[in-house]
Amino acid sequence: SHKLKMPVFQVNVTDILTSMMNESPRNMADAFRAVSQKLAPGQRGIIFIDEFDKLAKSRSLGTHSQDVLPVLLEYIDGNFRDDRIIFIGATNRYDNLDEAV
């Protein structure tokens, strides 16, 4: 990020996933909106999420993350995408990731 002159914003999975209904998707959206607001006009930034598989598990596994995944996909490559944000998700469990990711 230093060579690219872009700030990196690390998002912790524990800050996203909660046991309260509908709160996790809202937390995911809030994370992307917060980064977008912190960037100056024309500035680019990086969002980094470690343990990405906890947010993007295959929907066929029927996990808690399935309510977060649609929101995550909208911010990565959908209607709410911000071209100034580069998203990086790290995982050791790529075999558990949803096909859409």
Backbone torsions as a table, in degrees:
resi	resn	phi	psi	omega
1	SER	NA	-30.3	-179.3
2	HIS	-66.0	-45.5	179.3
3	LYS	-65.1	-34.3	179.5
4	LEU	-82.5	-10.6	-178.1
5	LYS	57.6	46.1	178.5
6	MET	-125.4	136.5	174.5
7	PRO	-72.3	147.6	176.0
8	VAL	-109.8	130.8	178.0
9	PHE	-114.6	111.6	178.9
10	GLN	-88.2	127.8	178.0
11	VAL	-108.9	124.4	179.5
12	ASN	-87.9	134.2	179.1
13	VAL	-56.9	-36.7	-179.3
14	THR	-65.5	-21.8	176.4
15	ASP	-81.0	-16.3	-178.1
16	ILE	-94.8	-54.9	-174.3
17	LEU	-79.4	128.0	176.4
18	THR	-135.8	170.7	178.1
19	SER	-89.7	-8.4	-179.2
20	MET	-79.0	133.5	-178.8
21	MET	-60.6	133.9	177.7
22	ASN	69.7	-2.7	-178.9
23	GLU	-77.9	-36.2	-178.7
24	SER	-62.8	-47.6	177.1
25	PRO	-60.8	-38.1	178.4
26	ARG	-64.8	-40.4	177.7
27	ASN	-62.6	-38.6	179.1
28	MET	-63.8	-48.1	179.0
29	ALA	-62.5	-41.6	179.4
30	ASP	-60.8	-37.6	-180.0
31	ALA	-62.7	-46.3	179.2
32	PHE	-66.3	-42.0	179.6
33	ARG	-64.4	-38.6	-179.9
34	ALA	-63.2	-42.4	178.6
35	VAL	-66.0	-43.9	179.5
36	SER	-58.5	-40.2	-179.5
37	GLN	-71.3	-28.3	-179.4
38	LYS	-77.5	-18.9	-179.3
39	LEU	-81.7	136.3	175.3
40	ALA	-72.4	157.7	177.5
41	PRO	-54.2	129.1	-179.8
42	GLY	83.3	-11.1	179.9
43	GLN	-81.8	144.2	176.0
44	ARG	-109.4	154.2	179.4
45	GLY	-146.0	167.3	-178.0
46	ILE	-118.4	130.9	169.7
47	ILE	-102.2	126.3	179.0
48	PHE	-119.0	127.5	175.9
49	ILE	-125.0	115.6	173.4
50	ASP	-83.7	157.7	-176.8
51	GLU	57.4	39.9	-177.4
52	PHE	-55.1	-30.0	-178.3
53	ASP	-60.5	-24.7	179.1
54	LYS	-69.8	-23.2	178.5
55	LEU	-97.7	-22.9	-171.0
56	ALA	-123.7	33.9	177.3
57	LYS	-64.3	151.3	178.6
58	SER	-54.6	134.2	179.2
59	ARG	-64.1	-22.1	178.6
60	SER	-70.2	-16.2	177.6
61	LEU	-81.1	-13.0	176.6
62	GLY	60.6	51.1	-176.5
63	THR	-102.3	173.2	178.1
64	HIS	-59.6	-29.6	-175.8
65	SER	-71.8	-10.8	-175.6
66	GLN	-65.3	-20.8	175.9
67	ASP	-83.0	-19.4	178.3
68	VAL	-85.7	-33.5	-173.3
69	LEU	-55.9	-47.3	178.9
70	PRO	-59.3	-38.2	178.7
71	VAL	-67.4	-44.2	178.3
72	LEU	-58.0	-45.9	-179.6
73	LEU	-64.0	-36.8	178.0
74	GLU	-63.4	-35.9	-179.1
75	TYR	-83.2	-25.6	177.8
76	ILE	-79.3	-45.6	-171.7
77	ASP	-148.0	26.4	-176.5
78	GLY	-122.1	-149.6	-175.1
79	ASN	-64.1	-25.3	-176.7
80	PHE	-102.2	10.3	-178.4
81	ARG	-61.6	136.9	175.5
82	ASP	-112.3	113.1	-175.5
83	ASP	-63.3	-11.2	178.7
84	ARG	-82.2	-12.5	-175.6
85	ILE	-104.7	127.1	173.1
86	ILE	-100.6	127.5	-177.9
87	PHE	-102.7	132.1	174.9
88	ILE	-128.7	123.4	176.0
89	GLY	-118.0	131.0	-179.5
90	ALA	-111.6	139.4	179.1
91	THR	-154.9	153.1	169.7
92	ASN	-100.9	-4.9	-174.8
93	ARG	-116.4	51.3	-177.4
94	TYR	-60.6	-23.8	179.6
95	ASP	-68.9	-16.7	178.6
96	ASN	-95.7	-3.6	-177.2
97	LEU	-71.9	146.2	177.3
98	ASP	-64.9	147.0	-179.4
99	GLU	-56.9	-34.3	-176.5
100	ALA	-66.7	-22.6	179.6
101	VAL	-78.4	NA	NA
